[in-house]
Amino acid sequence: MSDILTTERVMEVSDGALSKVLEVRDSQDDGEDPTTLSLLIDVTGVSGVDYVYDLAFVPIIELPDDCHRWTVSADADGKTGATLDMAVGDESRSKLAGATLDLPSNPVQGGLVIRNPNRPNPLGDVGELELTGEVPERIEQLLEKTVNPMLASHGGFATLIGVDTHTAYVTMGGGCQGCSMSQATLTEGIQRAIVEAVPEITEVVDATDHSAGDNPFYS
C-alpha cells in the first residue's frame, strides 16, 4: 500500500469532473466505504500520438507502494466538501504531469477526458545512440540506425536532404509518403529524436510534397 500522501498534484481536476467522479464513487455498491477508495489513473499504452489511460477506483490499502497520492476537495459555497483521494502510478507520473481530468467539451459525449500536454513519441523509445561527425552525418546515422528501422515496419523511411544553420530538412518515402499519420510522425517522432540527439538542430522541416511526391526543398 502507498501510505505517502502529498500536497503535490500530478494533475488537476476540473470542478465538473470532480463532481462526476465523486458521484460515481459514492454510488459504488460493493460494500466499500467510498472514502477508502482512491481514483487510480495510469497510462497503459499509446494510440497514434496520444496516450491510452486506465481509470479505476482502488481501495487505498491496495494501491501499489510506488504510486503518488494526493487529495482533491470539492468547494461548495466556499466551504470544503467531499474529498477525493487520487493516485498515479510511478511510471505514469511524468506522462501525466500537468494534465487535467475534465468533462468533454460536448456534453452529449459523456464520460471523462484527460487533457494532457504530454505526447508519446510515435516512434517509441529511440534509446541512446553514439553519433559522430558533423551535424548532417550525425543525423544520417540517427535515421539509419534508429528511425528508419522503426519506420520500416510501416513500409516507410526518412531521408535527410539538407541542413540550413539550425534547421534540418527531411523527406519521408515509401509507406510514409502521403500517409495521414506521416506529418504527426515527423513532428512528434522524428523531430523529437533529431533535436534530442543533435542539439545543434532546433527545427526539423518535412520537405516532402505528400500529394505529388516532389521535393519542394529543391524547387
Secondary structure, DSSP 8 states (H G I E B T S, - for coil): ----B-S--SSEE-HHHHHHHHHHHHT--SS--GGGEEEEEEEEEEETTEEEEEEEEEEGGGS-TT-EEEEEEEEETTEEEEEEEEEE-GGGHHHHTT-EEE--SSGGG-S-EEE-S----TT---------SSHHHHHHHHIIIIIHHHHGGGTEEEEEEEEETTEEEEEEEETTTT-TTHHHIIIIIIHHHHHHH-TT--EEEE---TTT---GGG-
